[in-house]
């Protein structure tokens, strides 16, 4: 895994979320100066910080480091407090592989087909 941050991609991901550098710093629990140093290429974030930035901006570490052209996230976090129904659904189907297979088949047949049209 590359760990060199692509600052143009960092800026694009932040702007894609429609947030300022100050807001990005706040969401990441960093000082504004600390965050700006990443975006200006003056500092290299740790692996943990890079992962936090990717989650915050809804992208992936692979995108931020230039390993992937796909800006979409590779991890989605579902918080029980914020979305208890979805959390419970995912929790239940992760424990029941047959249910997960049935739900995925339904999704493919009924939802993906509509999206493709």
N, C-alpha and C positions, 0 to 999 in steps of 0.2 A: 504494500500500500504506500503510495506517495504521501508525503506529509507536507509538501510545499504548497502553501495557500496561493491560489490564483486570485489576486486582489480585484481584478476586473469582474470575476465571477462573484466574489463576495459582495461587491457593490451592486451588481445586477440582481442578486438574490435579495438583498436588503431592499432595494428600490422596488422590486417586484412585490414585496409585502407592503409597500407604501409607507415605510417608516423612515424617520431621520436617524442619523448616527446617534444622536442623544437618546432616542427611544430604543434603538438597538442595544445600546449600553445598559439602559435601565432594565430591559427585558432579560439581559444576560447577567445582570448583577455585577456589572463592570463600571469603572469610572469612564466618563466620556473620553478622556484622554487615552485611557487604556484601549478602548475599542478603536478609536481613531488610528492608533498606532498599527493595528492589524490592517485596517483598510488602506492606510498609506504605505504599507509594506515595511514599516520600521521595526515591527516585531513579528515573530512567528508564534501562533497560538499552540499550546500543548494539544495533544491528541484529544484529551477530555474537553478542552475549550472548543476545539474544532467540531467535535460531536455536538456540543451544546449549541453552537452557532448554526449548524445544519438543521437541528431540530427546530430552533427558534425561527429560522427563515423558511422552513418547509422544503428543504432540499436534502441533499446527501453530501457526506464527506467526499465521496468520489467526484461529485460535480465540482465542489469547491476546490479540489486539488487538481482538476483537469483530467482525471481518469475516466470520466464519463461526460458525454454531451447532454445527458438526460437531467434536466433540472428538477424533476419530480423527486419527492422523498423516497427513501428506501426503508424507512421506519415510520410507523404511525403509532402514536401513543394515545391510548384511550384512558382517560382518568375517570375513576368511579364517581367522584364528586361531581364532575362536569357533565357526564353522560351515563347515568347509572343503568339505563336500559340496554344501551349498546355494550357497556362493560359486562353486564350479566350475560348477554347473548354470546359474546366472544368467550367468556369464561366457560359457559356451559358447552358450547360446541367444541372448544379445545379439549374438553374432557371426553367427548363422544365423537370419535372419528367417523362413525357412520352418519351421524347428524351433520357433521361438517361436509361430508361428501354429498349428501342430499341437498343441502343448502347451496353448495357450489353448482351442482347440476341445475337446480332451479334457476339460479342466477344466470348461468350461461344460456339456458334455454329461453327464459322469459325476459330478462333484462338486457343482456348483451345484444340479443337479436334486435331489440327496439332501438338501442343506441346505434347499431350499425346501419339501420335504415334511414 
